[in-house]
Amino acid sequence: MFDIMKSRFLFPNRYKRIGWALFIPGLILSIANFFFELKLGFLDASRLDRIKFYQYTDANLTNEVAWITVIIGAILLAFSKEKVEDEQISKVRLESLQWSVYLN
């Protein structure tokens, strides 16, 4: 019954640590960027603004980098194996996958 969620589609358990190492700093950086308007200087970039007749405007990529690290960290956390994978965990994974497809 649970052949669909075979563990070969999941990351190894050690990827959870990498996921936490990406998720938490990315979340802190995105909160600091949102509430305190923190911008990292090395992420400054110029971009071509089409609205202002193709003039270059300054942009900072701090928000984009923060959210990309949050998303990658969350994916690694969600799709990593547990230390002990049993049938109950497989059932919960399968049901959550079905609900995410339904809601999406």
N, CA, C and O atoms as CSV, one atom per row, in Angstrom:
chain,resi,resn,atom,element,x,y,z
A,1,MET,N,N,0.809,-1.189,0.000
A,1,MET,CA,C,0.000,0.000,0.000
A,1,MET,C,C,0.858,1.261,0.000
A,1,MET,O,O,0.483,2.254,-0.623
A,2,PHE,N,N,1.985,1.242,0.677
A,2,PHE,CA,C,2.825,2.427,0.780
A,2,PHE,C,C,4.025,2.351,-0.147
A,2,PHE,O,O,5.072,2.927,0.149
A,3,ASP,N,N,3.891,1.658,-1.252
A,3,ASP,CA,C,5.004,1.540,-2.191
A,3,ASP,C,C,5.296,2.853,-2.900
A,3,ASP,O,O,6.392,3.040,-3.427
A,4,ILE,N,N,4.327,3.766,-2.919
A,4,ILE,CA,C,4.520,5.036,-3.612
A,4,ILE,C,C,5.587,5.871,-2.913
A,4,ILE,O,O,6.421,6.481,-3.583
A,5,MET,N,N,5.580,5.912,-1.590
A,5,MET,CA,C,6.518,6.729,-0.837
A,5,MET,C,C,7.727,5.911,-0.408
A,5,MET,O,O,8.043,5.851,0.780
A,6,LYS,N,N,8.389,5.298,-1.337
A,6,LYS,CA,C,9.582,4.554,-0.994
A,6,LYS,C,C,10.656,5.517,-0.533
A,6,LYS,O,O,10.685,6.678,-0.942
A,7,SER,N,N,11.533,5.030,0.317
A,7,SER,CA,C,12.541,5.910,0.885
A,7,SER,C,C,13.609,6.295,-0.130
A,7,SER,O,O,14.448,7.146,0.165
A,8,ARG,N,N,13.602,5.707,-1.292
A,8,ARG,CA,C,14.601,6.087,-2.286
A,8,ARG,C,C,14.348,7.485,-2.839
A,8,ARG,O,O,15.231,8.084,-3.453
A,9,PHE,N,N,13.138,8.006,-2.618
A,9,PHE,CA,C,12.819,9.350,-3.068
A,9,PHE,C,C,13.144,10.401,-2.013
A,9,PHE,O,O,12.956,11.592,-2.260
A,10,LEU,N,N,13.621,9.995,-0.862
A,10,LEU,CA,C,13.910,10.913,0.227
A,10,LEU,C,C,15.413,11.118,0.364
A,10,LEU,O,O,16.213,10.258,-0.004
A,11,PHE,N,N,15.778,12.277,0.901
A,11,PHE,CA,C,17.189,12.546,1.178
A,11,PHE,C,C,17.623,11.751,2.400
A,11,PHE,O,O,16.786,11.380,3.223
A,12,PRO,N,N,18.923,11.482,2.530
A,12,PRO,CA,C,19.393,10.812,3.747
A,12,PRO,C,C,19.162,11.683,4.988
A,12,PRO,O,O,18.937,12.888,4.875
A,13,ASN,N,N,19.218,11.073,6.152
A,13,ASN,CA,C,18.934,11.760,7.409
A,13,ASN,C,C,19.921,12.898,7.665
A,13,ASN,O,O,19.541,13.897,8.274
A,14,ARG,N,N,21.153,12.785,7.229
A,14,ARG,CA,C,22.161,13.822,7.501
A,14,ARG,C,C,21.827,15.147,6.815
A,14,ARG,O,O,22.387,16.182,7.176
A,15,TYR,N,N,20.932,15.133,5.838
A,15,TYR,CA,C,20.542,16.364,5.156
A,15,TYR,C,C,19.639,17.239,6.027
A,15,TYR,O,O,19.454,18.420,5.731
A,16,LYS,N,N,19.073,16.669,7.104
A,16,LYS,CA,C,18.274,17.477,8.021
A,16,LYS,C,C,19.140,18.551,8.676
A,16,LYS,O,O,18.690,19.682,8.859
A,17,ARG,N,N,20.361,18.210,9.024
A,17,ARG,CA,C,21.263,19.197,9.631
A,17,ARG,C,C,21.554,20.331,8.657
A,17,ARG,O,O,21.575,21.496,9.052
A,18,ILE,N,N,21.775,20.003,7.403
A,18,ILE,CA,C,22.012,21.029,6.381
A,18,ILE,C,C,20.757,21.881,6.220
A,18,ILE,O,O,20.841,23.100,6.072
A,19,GLY,N,N,19.593,21.234,6.250
A,19,GLY,CA,C,18.338,21.965,6.142
A,19,GLY,C,C,18.156,22.956,7.274
A,19,GLY,O,O,17.766,24.101,7.044
A,20,TRP,N,N,18.440,22.519,8.516
A,20,TRP,CA,C,18.341,23.446,9.644
A,20,TRP,C,C,19.375,24.559,9.530
A,20,TRP,O,O,19.095,25.708,9.873
A,21,ALA,N,N,20.579,24.216,9.044
A,21,ALA,CA,C,21.635,25.223,8.904
A,21,ALA,C,C,21.290,26.269,7.849
A,21,ALA,O,O,21.804,27.386,7.912
A,22,LEU,N,N,20.448,25.944,6.896
A,22,LEU,CA,C,19.996,26.912,5.900
A,22,LEU,C,C,18.714,27.619,6.332
A,22,LEU,O,O,18.561,28.822,6.119
A,23,PHE,N,N,17.803,26.879,6.932
A,23,PHE,CA,C,16.480,27.408,7.255
A,23,PHE,C,C,16.534,28.506,8.312
A,23,PHE,O,O,15.969,29.581,8.115
A,24,ILE,N,N,17.203,28.248,9.422
A,24,ILE,CA,C,17.197,29.202,10.539
A,24,ILE,C,C,17.894,30.516,10.181
A,24,ILE,O,O,17.303,31.572,10.403
A,25,PRO,N,N,19.127,30.514,9.635
A,25,PRO,CA,C,19.724,31.812,9.268
A,25,PRO,C,C,18.948,32.537,8.168
A,25,PRO,O,O,18.854,33.764,8.182
A,26,GLY,N,N,18.398,31.789,7.225
A,26,GLY,CA,C,17.596,32.421,6.184
A,26,GLY,C,C,16.353,33.074,6.742
A,26,GLY,O,O,15.973,34.162,6.309
A,27,LEU,N,N,15.711,32.419,7.702
A,27,LEU,CA,C,14.521,32.980,8.335
A,27,LEU,C,C,14.873,34.220,9.145
A,27,LEU,O,O,14.149,35.214,9.098
A,28,ILE,N,N,15.968,34.174,9.883
A,28,ILE,CA,C,16.402,35.338,10.653
A,28,ILE,C,C,16.737,36.495,9.725
A,28,ILE,O,O,16.373,37.639,9.998
A,29,LEU,N,N,17.432,36.203,8.626
A,29,LEU,CA,C,17.782,37.248,7.673
A,29,LEU,C,C,16.543,37.844,7.009
A,29,LEU,O,O,16.481,39.055,6.799
A,30,SER,N,N,15.572,37.021,6.680
A,30,SER,CA,C,14.362,37.553,6.043
A,30,SER,C,C,13.538,38.379,7.021
A,30,SER,O,O,12.951,39.385,6.621
A,31,ILE,N,N,13.476,37.984,8.291
A,31,ILE,CA,C,12.765,38.782,9.297
A,31,ILE,C,C,13.484,40.109,9.523
A,31,ILE,O,O,12.845,41.157,9.616
A,32,ALA,N,N,14.824,40.063,9.612
A,32,ALA,CA,C,15.589,41.302,9.790
A,32,ALA,C,C,15.440,42.211,8.581
A,32,ALA,O,O,15.391,43.433,8.725
A,33,ASN,N,N,15.368,41.631,7.401
A,33,ASN,CA,C,15.187,42.436,6.191
A,33,ASN,C,C,13.809,43.067,6.158
A,33,ASN,O,O,13.664,44.213,5.732
A,34,PHE,N,N,12.796,42.340,6.601
A,34,PHE,CA,C,11.428,42.844,6.542
A,34,PHE,C,C,11.165,43.922,7.597
A,34,PHE,O,O,10.628,44.984,7.282
A,35,PHE,N,N,11.545,43.644,8.854
A,35,PHE,CA,C,11.205,44.563,9.932
A,35,PHE,C,C,12.220,45.696,10.095
A,35,PHE,O,O,11.835,46.830,10.378
A,36,PHE,N,N,13.506,45.402,9.920
A,36,PHE,CA,C,14.548,46.400,10.167
A,36,PHE,C,C,15.200,46.908,8.889
A,36,PHE,O,O,16.133,47.709,8.943
A,37,GLU,N,N,14.715,46.448,7.740
A,37,GLU,CA,C,15.241,46.820,6.427
A,37,GLU,C,C,16.749,46.607,6.330
A,37,GLU,O,O,17.475,47.446,5.796
A,38,LEU,N,N,17.206,45.476,6.854
A,38,LEU,CA,C,18.610,45.106,6.780
A,38,LEU,C,C,18.957,44.728,5.345
A,38,LEU,O,O,18.281,43.900,4.735
A,39,LYS,N,N,19.986,45.322,4.821
A,39,LYS,CA,C,20.436,45.006,3.471
A,39,LYS,C,C,21.928,44.730,3.519
A,39,LYS,O,O,22.696,45.542,4.036
A,40,LEU,N,N,22.337,43.599,2.988
A,40,LEU,CA,C,23.751,43.239,2.964
A,40,LEU,C,C,24.420,43.941,1.784
A,40,LEU,O,O,23.935,43.881,0.654
A,41,GLY,N,N,25.523,44.596,2.058
A,41,GLY,CA,C,26.179,45.418,1.047
A,41,GLY,C,C,26.714,44.643,-0.144
A,41,GLY,O,O,26.712,45.157,-1.263
A,42,PHE,N,N,27.172,43.419,0.075
A,42,PHE,CA,C,27.749,42.665,-1.032
A,42,PHE,C,C,26.686,42.106,-1.980
A,42,PHE,O,O,27.022,41.519,-3.008
A,43,LEU,N,N,25.418,42.284,-1.643
A,43,LEU,CA,C,24.341,41.830,-2.512
A,43,LEU,C,C,23.712,42.974,-3.312
A,43,LEU,O,O,22.625,42.833,-3.872
A,44,ASP,N,N,24.420,44.115,-3.353
A,44,ASP,CA,C,23.935,45.228,-4.177
A,44,ASP,C,C,24.097,44.887,-5.649
A,44,ASP,O,O,25.091,44.286,-6.056
A,45,ALA,N,N,23.115,45.278,-6.434
A,45,ALA,CA,C,23.152,45.016,-7.869
A,45,ALA,C,C,22.422,46.141,-8.588
A,45,ALA,O,O,21.493,46.743,-8.049
A,46,SER,N,N,22.845,46.405,-9.781
A,46,SER,CA,C,22.134,47.369,-10.617
A,46,SER,C,C,21.241,46.597,-11.571
A,46,SER,O,O,21.600,45.517,-12.041
A,47,ARG,N,N,20.096,47.153,-11.846
A,47,ARG,CA,C,19.204,46.490,-12.786
A,47,ARG,C,C,18.620,47.527,-13.730
A,47,ARG,O,O,18.557,48.716,-13.419
A,48,LEU,N,N,18.208,47.058,-14.855
A,48,LEU,CA,C,17.631,47.918,-15.874
A,48,LEU,C,C,16.144,48.083,-15.585
A,48,LEU,O,O,15.402,47.101,-15.557
A,49,ASP,N,N,15.708,49.322,-15.372
A,49,ASP,CA,C,14.315,49.592,-15.049
A,49,ASP,C,C,13.589,50.037,-16.316
A,49,ASP,O,O,13.878,51.101,-16.865
A,50,ARG,N,N,12.658,49.227,-16.768
A,50,ARG,CA,C,11.939,49.525,-18.010
A,50,ARG,C,C,10.897,50.622,-17.832
A,50,ARG,O,O,10.543,51.315,-18.785
A,51,ILE,N,N,10.411,50.772,-16.608
A,51,ILE,CA,C,9.375,51.777,-16.366
A,51,ILE,C,C,9.954,53.188,-16.498
A,51,ILE,O,O,9.276,54.091,-16.990
A,52,LYS,N,N,11.177,53.379,-16.071
A,52,LYS,CA,C,11.792,54.702,-16.121
A,52,LYS,C,C,12.644,54.866,-17.378
A,52,LYS,O,O,13.747,55.409,-17.322
A,53,PHE,N,N,12.142,54.407,-18.478
A,53,PHE,CA,C,12.786,54.562,-19.783
A,53,PHE,C,C,14.204,53.991,-19.808
A,53,PHE,O,O,15.145,54.653,-20.244
A,54,TYR,N,N,14.335,52.779,-19.344
A,54,TYR,CA,C,15.581,52.019,-19.413
A,54,TYR,C,C,16.735,52.704,-18.690
A,54,TYR,O,O,17.839,52.811,-19.224
A,55,GLN,N,N,16.475,53.158,-17.492
A,55,GLN,CA,C,17.535,53.690,-16.652
A,55,GLN,C,C,17.959,52.620,-15.663
A,55,GLN,O,O,17.162,51.765,-15.278
A,56,TYR,N,N,19.216,52.673,-15.257
A,56,TYR,CA,C,19.698,51.736,-14.262
A,56,TYR,C,C,19.310,52.213,-12.867
A,56,TYR,O,O,19.494,53.383,-12.531
A,57,THR,N,N,18.775,51.307,-12.063
A,57,THR,CA,C,18.428,51.619,-10.680
A,57,THR,C,C,19.166,50.643,-9.780
A,57,THR,O,O,19.540,49.546,-10.195
A,58,ASP,N,N,19.364,51.062,-8.554
A,58,ASP,CA,C,20.053,50.206,-7.588
A,58,ASP,C,C,19.060,49.232,-6.976
A,58,ASP,O,O,17.910,49.575,-6.702
A,59,ALA,N,N,19.525,48.030,-6.773
A,59,ALA,CA,C,18.693,46.998,-6.160
A,59,ALA,C,C,19.561,46.198,-5.207
A,59,ALA,O,O,20.777,46.121,-5.379
A,60,ASN,N,N,18.940,45.609,-4.214
A,60,ASN,CA,C,19.644,44.763,-3.270
A,60,ASN,C,C,18.950,43.408,-3.248
A,60,ASN,O,O,17.723,43.334,-3.188
A,61,LEU,N,N,19.724,42.357,-3.294
A,61,LEU,CA,C,19.186,41.003,-3.410
A,61,LEU,C,C,19.107,40.271,-2.074
A,61,LEU,O,O,19.001,39.045,-2.055
A,62,THR,N,N,19.157,40.991,-0.963
A,62,THR,CA,C,19.139,40.352,0.349
A,62,THR,C,C,17.854,39.558,0.565
A,62,THR,O,O,17.904,38.423,1.040
A,63,ASN,N,N,16.723,40.128,0.229
A,63,ASN,CA,C,15.441,39.462,0.431
A,63,ASN,C,C,15.341,38.175,-0.395
A,63,ASN,O,O,14.866,37.152,0.097
A,64,GLU,N,N,15.789,38.233,-1.643
A,64,GLU,CA,C,15.714,37.052,-2.512
A,64,GLU,C,C,16.616,35.933,-2.002
A,64,GLU,O,O,16.214,34.770,-1.973
A,65,VAL,N,N,17.826,36.284,-1.603
A,65,VAL,CA,C,18.760,35.268,-1.090
A,65,VAL,C,C,18.228,34.665,0.207
A,65,VAL,O,O,18.339,33.458,0.419
A,66,ALA,N,N,17.653,35.493,1.072
A,66,ALA,CA,C,17.110,34.991,2.334
A,66,ALA,C,C,15.981,33.996,2.085
A,66,ALA,O,O,15.946,32.936,2.710
A,67,TRP,N,N,15.065,34.322,1.186
A,67,TRP,CA,C,13.938,33.420,0.948
A,67,TRP,C,C,14.345,32.167,0.192
A,67,TRP,O,O,13.756,31.106,0.395
A,68,ILE,N,N,15.335,32.274,-0.670
A,68,ILE,CA,C,15.808,31.058,-1.353
A,68,ILE,C,C,16.431,30.094,-0.352
A,68,ILE,O,O,16.221,28.884,-0.446
A,69,THR,N,N,17.203,30.621,0.617
A,69,THR,CA,C,17.784,29.730,1.630
A,69,THR,C,C,16.703,29.145,2.530
A,69,THR,O,O,16.813,27.994,2.953
A,70,VAL,N,N,15.661,29.915,2.831
A,70,VAL,CA,C,14.551,29.382,3.634
A,70,VAL,C,C,13.850,28.250,2.879
A,70,VAL,O,O,13.551,27.207,3.460
A,71,ILE,N,N,13.592,28.451,1.605
A,71,ILE,CA,C,12.881,27.436,0.820
A,71,ILE,C,C,13.720,26.179,0.657
A,71,ILE,O,O,13.205,25.072,0.819
A,72,ILE,N,N,15.004,26.325,0.340
A,72,ILE,CA,C,15.867,25.146,0.183
A,72,ILE,C,C,16.012,24.414,1.509
A,72,ILE,O,O,15.984,23.184,1.541
A,73,GLY,N,N,16.166,25.150,2.601
A,73,GLY,CA,C,16.254,24.517,3.912
A,73,GLY,C,C,14.983,23.775,4.279
A,73,GLY,O,O,15.045,22.676,4.830
A,74,ALA,N,N,13.819,24.365,3.977
A,74,ALA,CA,C,12.546,23.704,4.284
A,74,ALA,C,C,12.357,22.446,3.442
A,74,ALA,O,O,11.825,21.448,3.928
A,75,ILE,N,N,12.787,22.489,2.191
A,75,ILE,CA,C,12.689,21.297,1.341
A,75,ILE,C,C,13.579,20.185,1.884
A,75,ILE,O,O,13.165,19.026,1.931
A,76,LEU,N,N,14.793,20.528,2.292
A,76,LEU,CA,C,15.672,19.513,2.858
A,76,LEU,C,C,15.118,18.953,4.164
A,76,LEU,O,O,15.255,17.761,4.437
A,77,LEU,N,N,14.498,19.802,4.966
A,77,LEU,CA,C,13.900,19.311,6.205
A,77,LEU,C,C,12.706,18.407,5.944
A,77,LEU,O,O,12.547,17.374,6.595
A,78,ALA,N,N,11.875,18.795,4.998
A,78,ALA,CA,C,10.642,18.045,4.759
A,78,ALA,C,C,10.897,16.715,4.060
A,78,ALA,O,O,10.177,15.745,4.296
A,79,PHE,N,N,11.901,16.661,3.213
A,79,PHE,CA,C,12.122,15.458,2.410
A,79,PHE,C,C,13.347,14.668,2.825
A,79,PHE,O,O,13.920,13.946,2.009
A,80,SER,N,N,13.759,14.789,4.075
A,80,SER,CA,C,14.830,13.953,4.605
A,80,SER,C,C,14.225,12.829,5.422
A,80,SER,O,O,13.179,12.984,6.052
A,81,LYS,N,N,14.903,11.701,5.396
A,81,LYS,CA,C,14.431,10.551,6.159
A,81,LYS,C,C,14.558,10.824,7.650
A,81,LYS,O,O,15.394,11.614,8.089
A,82,GLU,N,N,13.715,10.158,8.410
A,82,GLU,CA,C,13.862,10.158,9.857
A,82,GLU,C,C,14.889,9.096,10.217
A,82,GLU,O,O,15.228,8.254,9.385
A,83,LYS,N,N,15.389,9.127,11.450
A,83,LYS,CA,C,16.355,8.105,11.860
A,83,LYS,C,C,15.721,6.728,11.823
A,83,LYS,O,O,16.360,5.751,11.433
A,84,VAL,N,N,14.465,6.653,12.230
A,84,VAL,CA,C,13.722,5.395,12.194
A,84,VAL,C,C,12.486,5.630,11.337
A,84,VAL,O,O,11.539,6.289,11.767
A,85,GLU,N,N,12.498,5.089,10.128
A,85,GLU,CA,C,11.349,5.216,9.227
A,85,GLU,C,C,10.436,4.003,9.436
A,85,GLU,O,O,10.852,2.867,9.211
A,86,ASP,N,N,9.203,4.244,9.863
A,86,ASP,CA,C,8.262,3.142,10.018
A,86,ASP,C,C,7.031,3.385,9.137
A,86,ASP,O,O,6.969,4.362,8.391
A,87,GLU,N,N,6.063,2.482,9.238
A,87,GLU,CA,C,4.888,2.558,8.372
A,87,GLU,C,C,4.010,3.753,8.698
A,87,GLU,O,O,3.368,4.301,7.802
A,88,GLN,N,N,3.966,4.169,9.947
A,88,GLN,CA,C,3.155,5.325,10.328
A,88,GLN,C,C,3.703,6.597,9.677
A,88,GLN,O,O,2.928,7.418,9.188
A,89,ILE,N,N,5.009,6.768,9.665
A,89,ILE,CA,C,5.625,7.932,9.027
A,89,ILE,C,C,5.363,7.900,7.530
A,89,ILE,O,O,5.090,8.938,6.927
A,90,SER,N,N,5.443,6.730,6.927
A,90,SER,CA,C,5.148,6.619,5.495
A,90,SER,C,C,3.704,6.995,5.199
A,90,SER,O,O,3.417,7.655,4.200
A,91,LYS,N,N,2.795,6.570,6.073
A,91,LYS,CA,C,1.383,6.903,5.875
A,91,LYS,C,C,1.159,8.417,5.992
A,91,LYS,O,O,0.441,8.998,5.178
A,92,VAL,N,N,1.754,9.044,6.978
A,92,VAL,CA,C,1.601,10.489,7.159
A,92,VAL,C,C,2.200,11.238,5.971
A,92,VAL,O,O,1.612,12.209,5.494
A,93,ARG,N,N,3.357,10.799,5.492
A,93,ARG,CA,C,3.978,11.440,4.321
A,93,ARG,C,C,3.076,11.326,3.089
A,93,ARG,O,O,2.901,12.295,2.351
A,94,LEU,N,N,2.510,10.144,2.873
A,94,LEU,CA,C,1.649,9.930,1.718
A,94,LEU,C,C,0.380,10.774,1.807
A,94,LEU,O,O,-0.033,11.373,0.814
A,95,GLU,N,N,-0.240,10.827,2.978
A,95,GLU,CA,C,-1.458,11.619,3.138
A,95,GLU,C,C,-1.178,13.108,2.990
A,95,GLU,O,O,-1.984,13.831,2.405
A,96,SER,N,N,-0.054,13.575,3.508
A,96,SER,CA,C,0.261,15.000,3.366
A,96,SER,C,C,0.572,15.344,1.915
A,96,SER,O,O,0.255,16.440,1.452
A,97,LEU,N,N,1.188,14.413,1.199
A,97,LEU,CA,C,1.435,14.633,-0.227
A,97,LEU,C,C,0.116,14.703,-0.993
A,97,LEU,O,O,-0.050,15.545,-1.875
A,98,GLN,N,N,-0.810,13.827,-0.658
A,98,GLN,CA,C,-2.118,13.856,-1.315
A,98,GLN,C,C,-2.846,15.159,-1.015
A,98,GLN,O,O,-3.416,15.758,-1.927
A,99,TRP,N,N,-2.844,15.612,0.222
A,99,TRP,CA,C,-3.528,16.862,0.568
A,99,TRP,C,C,-2.863,18.056,-0.109
A,99,TRP,O,O,-3.547,18.986,-0.538
A,100,SER,N,N,-1.554,18.038,-0.207
A,100,SER,CA,C,-0.890,19.177,-0.869
A,100,SER,C,C,-1.246,19.226,-2.352
A,100,SER,O,O,-1.385,20.309,-2.920
A,101,VAL,N,N,-1.395,18.062,-2.980
A,101,VAL,CA,C,-1.814,18.042,-4.379
A,101,VAL,C,C,-3.254,18.532,-4.512
A,101,VAL,O,O,-3.568,19.302,-5.420
A,102,TYR,N,N,-4.127,18.088,-3.611
A,102,TYR,CA,C,-5.524,18.525,-3.647
A,102,TYR,C,C,-5.633,20.036,-3.466
A,102,TYR,O,O,-6.345,20.696,-4.222
A,103,LEU,N,N,-4.951,20.581,-2.495
A,103,LEU,CA,C,-5.057,22.006,-2.194
A,103,LEU,C,C,-4.372,22.871,-3.244
A,103,LEU,O,O,-4.779,24.006,-3.493
A,104,ASN,N,N,-3.352,22.332,-3.842
A,104,ASN,CA,C,-2.655,23.105,-4.863
A,104,ASN,C,C,-3.503,23.183,-6.124
A,104,ASN,O,O,-3.090,23.795,-7.109
